[in-house]
């Protein structure tokens, strides 16, 4: 099936943020650059997942592969699992190949159909133009090779999709918590933060973490968790640690995911001894997260269910997790249902 305008226009809008501009020639495509767009042309679509219009404005993986490539076959179920995990509402994966002496269009089509649900993401082929504009431009010779593109059109990763670094970066990109340019800009600061922590130079540690958080509080959310652990575990000052956590519940309600992570960290992290947990603060954080976010957000519901379960409020945990499992997107429904069944079993045990 040839899609000449709709598919490639949607893809171009995603990559350059809706501004169909021409790119100046460059020596080499690299991580941190805007992804190519004006060179994209007609493709043959071998497999379609979701709607073309849904691609624009979301993170994207462009993966180059071939039917004859052994390592490419290994990456297929891995990519399918990631596509299912995030869903097309948050991520689109597009496998790209091209016909040559080793594989015709018909052979590519038969291969994709034979894979069935094992290859559950977009699969397209062209005459090699995309390979030239991406692979050759980036100096990449081996496949599989994946490009992670953030929602603002910048390349965040180039390399093997079977590399663990690929999955780690992809997760942060999907959550909107990674930007290569920002990470490079702050690399020296992050080294100094670790040094200050090792040397127990707390005045310098807090000054540096304040500086980095101010650059991008979404990307450097983890520094809030680090600072909490420093006060609670290293400085043995639980009062200050929990005072800061309570302040986050008020000051960072604009980042409900951060508050939920902090709540789960306090309630569930094995690194925190039970006698240092404050489950009241954990509950305060997750309740603030749900007020600041979407009340129907199933991830936040599940976070509160976990906190309620840690507090021994089993019935409330079961009720919340039941609602989360009903409302969860298909990509996470199985996971939420499994947790619901677990809580339900514990509730039954508690009554017997």
WOGI-V587136 format. One record per helix or strand of 2 or more residues. SS is the DSSP state (@ for helix, = for strand). FROM is the first residue (numbers start at 0). TO is the last residue. Records with the same first field share a line. If there is no record, write none. Layout:
SS=FROM-TO, FROM-TO
This chain:
==1-2, 42-46, 58-63, 90-97, 121-125, 144-148, 153-158
@=5-14, 51-53, 69-85, 104-117, 128-135, 163-173, 179-184, 186-197, 201-214, 221-233, 237-250, 255-267, 273-275, 278-291, 297-309, 313-326, 329-350
